[in-house]
Amino acid sequence: IYGSDAAGALIPLDFHDDAADIRITGYISKPSLIRSSRAWQTYIVNGRTIQNRAIAKAIDNVYRSLVPKMGFPLAVLVITVPQRTIDVNVHPQKTEMKFEDEGRIFKAVYKAVLDAIRSAAGETTGIAAAVEKPKFHYEAMPLDVSASPASAPFAAPLRGYAAPPPRPQTVHEALQWAGTRVDLRTAQDAVQEARTQERAAFADVPSAPQAAQGDDISMEERMLPIGQVDLTYIIAQSAATLYIIDQHAAHERILFDRFSAQTDGIPSQQMLVHAILSFDAHEAQYIEENAELFDQLGFHLEAAGERTYRLTETPADVPTEEAEGIIREILASLGDLHTATPANLREAGIATMACRAAIKAGEELSIRQMEILLEELRATPFPFTCPHGRPTILKFGTHDLAKMFKRTGFGL
């Protein structure tokens, strides 16, 4: 019915809420399998196929930070509830159903889907399947090797090999650049030794506790950074794989998951100089109504006059200079929410904080900073997409590289 590609991308779920006498079974797709509409979602309640906004919204909320905005997961949910708690007479064709407690159904579906996704976090290979191997059209570009006479200043050094070789540009500085004549045999031996040591180092890396299995990308692999491209993408390698990582998207995912896990409140830091912030009437009202939310997010605001507040504390992981902008973006996102539940408000705030506090495109990173970023990405539950559903990492195996360079079939 759904196609062979769906078979390996479905996650079973089985949820019981004994207090409410609700049971939910069925399947939900991994974030790698998304469709352009909800037509691929089926809800069966007490044996009747129905449509319901609360169920659809609960699924959307779980996947909001895992798939692109216009993507919808495949879902087949079989829901059993007490017959007295439903009304099927709200639509002439009885395709819609009204629940006695829509909020309880929303929470049950949300928890059932979230628990299923989390249980599959150790098998996150499928999450990356749709983004890890981009399909390109590769076109060979001949090099321009038109001859031109060499000028005297360059010709003489080449004959005596006095000109120094180019300075190494990667993190693998196994050879010291002497700036003098190079012994080719010695250099080849040194390169071979460095490669042998590197492969041994990768082999000694212990496996992650919940390593992904299969042929897709595995965060069990240790990624060694090589450098940056356009101060936006990190180039890294494992023993036999090349990776390209979007530094902003990766850091945004790390911060989003870190903030989300801090259910008791995000740690804050005292500001040395308190900031005085002024807001319009609507913004001030939102601050008053959501003072507890801002405290949980790590922002402590004290009233300092009419529609004026003193900012005394900011989240520990957020640069203080970004604090005001983040607060104003949170207020804007609160105004855009159709359903302002505590969970929605907190998630909107966390998403805004993660985006603003993350490393930006154009920021230069040291090798050590790249190493830390990649290690933290390995440790996060959903490393393959940012909170907006964009990919964080692309993977190229040795076979992929061989095909790009048309080396297949030559035994090379």
C-alpha positions in Angstrom: 0.0 0.0 0.0 2.7 2.5 1.0 5.5 1.2 -1.1 8.6 -0.9 -0.4 10.6 2.2 0.8 8.3 2.6 3.7 8.8 -0.9 5.1 12.2 -0.3 6.6 11.4 3.2 7.8 8.5 2.5 10.1 8.6 2.6 13.9 6.1 0.5 15.8 4.4 2.1 18.8 2.3 0.6 21.6 1.0 3.0 24.3 -1.3 2.5 27.3 -2.9 5.2 29.5 -4.5 3.1 32.1 -6.0 6.0 34.0 -7.8 7.3 30.9 -8.4 3.8 29.4 -6.6 4.8 26.2 -4.6 2.4 24.1 -2.7 3.5 20.9 -0.9 1.0 18.6 0.3 1.2 15.0 3.3 2.7 13.1 4.9 6.0 12.7 7.6 6.7 10.1 11.2 7.8 10.8 11.9 11.5 10.0 13.7 10.3 6.9 10.4 9.2 5.3 8.1 12.2 4.9 5.3 13.1 2.6 3.9 16.4 1.2 0.5 16.0 2.8 -1.4 14.3 5.6 -3.0 11.9 3.1 -0.5 9.3 4.3 -1.8 9.5 7.8 -4.6 7.1 9.0 -6.4 7.3 12.3 -8.6 4.5 13.4 -10.6 5.1 16.5 -12.7 2.2 17.9 -12.6 0.5 14.5 -13.7 3.7 12.6 -11.4 5.6 10.2 -11.7 9.2 11.1 -10.1 12.7 10.8 -9.2 14.7 13.9 -7.3 17.9 14.3 -6.1 17.1 17.8 -4.4 13.8 16.7 -2.9 15.5 13.6 -1.6 18.4 15.8 0.0 16.1 18.3 1.9 14.3 15.6 3.0 17.6 14.0 4.3 18.8 17.4 6.6 15.8 17.8 8.1 16.1 14.4 8.3 19.9 14.3 12.0 19.9 15.1 12.8 16.8 13.0 11.4 17.4 9.5 11.0 20.4 7.1 8.0 22.6 7.7 6.1 21.3 4.7 6.8 17.6 5.5 4.5 15.1 7.2 5.4 11.7 8.5 3.6 8.6 7.5 1.3 7.3 10.3 -1.1 4.5 11.0 -2.6 4.9 14.5 -5.2 2.5 16.0 -6.7 4.2 19.0 -9.1 2.5 21.5 -11.0 4.7 23.9 -14.2 4.1 26.0 -17.2 4.4 23.6 -18.9 6.9 25.9 -16.1 9.4 25.5 -16.6 9.9 21.7 -19.3 11.4 19.4 -19.3 10.4 15.8 -22.4 12.5 14.8 -20.5 15.7 14.1 -20.1 15.1 10.4 -22.8 13.8 7.9 -20.4 11.0 6.6 -19.1 10.3 10.2 -15.5 10.9 9.0 -14.9 13.3 11.9 -15.1 12.4 15.6 -15.4 14.6 18.7 -13.7 13.4 21.9 -15.0 14.2 25.3 -11.6 15.4 26.4 -9.6 16.5 23.3 -6.7 17.6 25.5 -6.2 14.1 26.9 -6.3 12.5 23.5 -3.7 15.1 22.3 -1.4 14.3 25.2 -1.8 10.5 24.7 -1.0 10.7 21.0 1.9 13.1 21.6 3.5 10.8 24.3 2.9 7.7 22.2 4.7 9.1 19.2 7.4 10.8 21.2 8.2 7.6 23.1 8.4 5.6 19.8 10.8 8.2 18.3 12.9 8.2 21.4 13.1 4.4 21.5 14.4 4.5 18.0 17.1 7.1 18.8 19.6 4.3 19.0 18.7 3.4 15.4 19.0 7.0 14.1 20.6 5.8 10.9 17.3 6.0 9.1 16.9 9.7 10.1 19.8 10.6 8.0 19.0 8.4 5.0 17.2 11.1 3.1 20.0 13.7 3.6 23.3 11.9 3.9 24.0 11.1 0.3 23.1 14.0 -2.0 22.6 13.1 -5.6 24.7 15.3 -7.9 25.2 15.5 -11.7 29.0 15.2 -12.0 30.6 16.7 -15.1 34.3 16.3 -15.7 36.0 19.6 -16.2 39.2 19.4 -18.2 42.1 21.3 -16.8 43.5 24.3 -18.7 47.1 23.2 -19.3 48.0 25.6 -22.1 51.8 26.0 -22.1 53.4 29.4 -21.4 57.1 30.2 -21.1 58.5 30.0 -17.6 60.2 33.2 -16.4 63.8 33.0 -15.3 63.1 33.7 -11.6 60.9 30.5 -11.4 62.8 28.2 -13.7 66.1 28.1 -11.8 64.7 27.1 -8.4 62.7 24.3 -9.9 65.8 22.7 -11.5 67.5 22.6 -8.2 64.3 21.9 -6.2 65.1 24.8 -3.9 61.5 26.1 -3.8 59.7 24.9 -0.7 56.6 22.8 -1.1 53.2 24.3 -0.3 52.4 24.6 3.4 50.1 21.8 4.6 46.5 23.0 4.9 44.9 20.2 6.9 44.9 19.1 10.6 47.1 16.1 9.8 50.5 17.9 10.2 52.5 14.7 10.4 55.4 16.2 8.6 57.3 19.2 9.7 57.8 21.7 6.9 61.5 22.4 6.8 61.5 24.9 3.9 64.5 23.3 2.3 65.3 20.5 -0.1 62.9 17.5 0.3 63.9 13.9 0.3 61.1 12.3 -1.6 61.6 8.8 -0.2 61.7 10.1 3.4 58.5 12.1 2.8 56.7 9.1 1.3 57.7 6.9 4.3 56.5 9.6 6.7 53.1 9.9 5.0 52.6 6.1 5.1 53.5 6.0 8.8 51.1 8.8 9.5 48.3 7.1 7.7 48.9 3.8 9.5 48.9 5.6 12.9 45.7 7.4 12.1 43.9 4.2 11.0 45.0 2.5 14.2 43.7 5.5 16.3 40.3 5.1 14.7 40.3 1.4 15.3 40.9 2.0 19.0 38.0 4.4 19.5 35.4 2.7 21.8 31.8 2.3 20.5 29.1 4.7 21.6 26.6 3.2 24.0 23.7 3.4 21.6 25.5 3.0 18.3 23.4 3.0 15.2 23.5 -0.2 13.1 23.2 -0.7 9.3 24.8 0.8 6.2 23.7 4.4 6.8 25.5 7.0 8.7 26.5 6.0 12.2 27.4 8.4 15.0 29.5 5.6 16.5 32.2 6.8 14.1 34.7 9.3 15.4 34.9 12.2 13.0 38.2 14.0 12.7 37.9 17.6 11.5 40.1 18.7 8.6 39.0 22.3 8.1 36.3 24.7 7.1 34.9 25.7 3.7 33.5 29.2 3.3 33.7 29.5 7.2 30.3 27.7 7.1 30.9 24.0 6.5 33.2 21.7 8.5 35.0 19.0 6.5 35.7 15.9 8.5 36.7 12.3 8.0 36.5 8.9 9.7 38.5 5.9 8.8 36.9 5.5 5.4 34.3 8.3 5.1 34.2 12.0 4.3 31.7 14.3 6.0 30.4 17.8 5.4 28.8 19.4 8.4 26.8 22.6 8.5 28.3 24.3 11.6 25.3 26.4 12.4 22.7 23.7 11.9 24.8 21.2 14.0 25.3 23.6 16.9 21.6 24.6 16.8 20.6 21.0 17.2 23.1 20.5 20.1 21.7 23.5 21.9 18.1 22.7 21.2 18.4 19.2 22.6 20.4 20.5 25.6 17.9 23.1 26.5 15.0 20.6 26.0 16.6 18.2 28.4 16.8 20.8 31.2 13.3 20.3 32.4 13.9 22.0 35.7 15.0 25.2 34.2 17.9 26.3 32.0 21.0 27.4 34.1 21.4 31.2 34.1 24.3 33.6 34.6 24.2 37.0 36.4 24.8 40.0 34.1 27.5 42.4 35.3 25.6 45.3 34.0 21.8 45.0 34.0 20.1 45.8 30.7 17.0 48.1 30.7 14.5 46.9 28.1 11.4 48.7 26.9 8.5 47.0 25.2 5.2 47.9 23.6 1.9 47.1 25.3 1.4 43.7 23.7 5.0 42.6 24.5 4.7 43.8 28.1 1.5 41.8 28.4 3.2 38.6 27.1 6.0 39.1 29.6 3.6 39.5 32.5 1.6 36.4 31.4 4.7 34.3 30.8 7.1 35.4 33.6 7.5 31.8 34.7 8.4 30.7 31.2 11.1 33.3 30.9 12.5 32.2 34.3 12.6 28.6 33.1 14.4 29.7 29.9 17.0 31.4 32.1 15.9 35.1 31.6 15.1 36.9 34.8 13.2 40.1 34.1 12.2 42.6 36.8 9.6 45.4 36.3 11.4 48.7 36.3 8.6 51.1 35.2 5.7 51.2 32.7 6.4 48.6 30.0 10.1 48.6 31.1 12.0 45.7 32.5 15.5 45.2 34.0 17.2 42.1 32.7 19.4 40.7 35.5 20.1 37.1 34.4 20.6 35.3 31.0 21.0 31.6 30.0 24.5 30.4 30.6 24.9 29.1 27.1 23.7 32.3 25.4 26.0 35.3 24.7 24.8 38.2 26.8 24.9 40.5 23.7 22.3 38.2 22.1 19.9 38.3 25.1 17.7 41.2 24.1 17.3 40.0 20.5 16.3 36.5 21.7 13.7 37.9 24.1 12.1 40.0 21.3 12.1 37.0 19.0 10.5 34.8 21.6 7.8 37.4 22.1 7.2 37.5 18.4 7.0 33.7 18.2 4.5 33.6 21.1 2.3 36.0 19.2 2.3 33.7 16.2 1.3 30.6 18.1 -2.3 29.4 17.4 -2.4 27.2 20.6 -0.4 28.7 23.5 0.1 25.7 25.7 2.9 25.7 28.2 4.7 23.0 26.1 4.3 25.1 22.9 5.5 28.2 24.6 8.6 26.5 26.0 9.5 24.8 22.7 9.1 28.1 20.8 11.4 29.8 23.3 14.0 27.0 23.2 14.0 27.0 19.4 14.6 30.7 19.2 17.4 30.5 21.8 19.1 27.6 20.0 19.1 29.4 16.7 20.3 32.8 18.0 23.0 31.3 20.3 24.4 28.8 17.8 27.6 29.3 15.9 26.9 31.4 12.8 27.9 30.9 9.2 31.0 32.9 8.6 32.5 32.3 12.0 36.1 30.9 11.9 36.6 27.9 14.2 39.8 26.4 15.5 40.4 22.6 15.1 39.7 22.1 18.8 36.4 23.9 18.5 35.5 21.7 15.6 36.4 18.6 17.5 34.2 19.6 20.4 31.3 20.4 18.1 31.5 17.1 16.4 31.8 15.2 19.7 28.7 17.0 21.0 26.8 16.3 17.8 27.6 12.5 18.2 26.1 12.6 21.8 22.8 14.4 21.0 19.7 12.2 20.4 18.8 13.4 16.9 22.0 14.6 15.3 21.0 14.5 11.6 18.6 17.4 11.4 18.4 20.9 12.9 15.3 21.9 14.8 13.9 23.2 11.5 14.3 19.9 9.8 17.3 20.8 7.7 20.2 18.3 7.4 23.2 18.9 9.6 25.6 16.4 8.0 26.3 14.8 4.6 28.3 11.6 4.2 30.4 10.3 1.3 31.8 6.8 1.6 34.8 5.5 -0.4 32.5 4.0 -3.0 30.7 7.4 -3.4 34.0 9.1 -3.9 35.2 6.5 -6.4 32.0 7.0 -8.4 32.5 10.7 -8.4 36.0 10.4 -9.8 34.9 7.5 -12.1 37.4 5.1 -10.5 35.0 2.2 -10.4 35.8 -0.8 -12.5 39.5 -0.1 -12.5 40.4 -1.9 -9.3 41.8 1.4 -7.8 
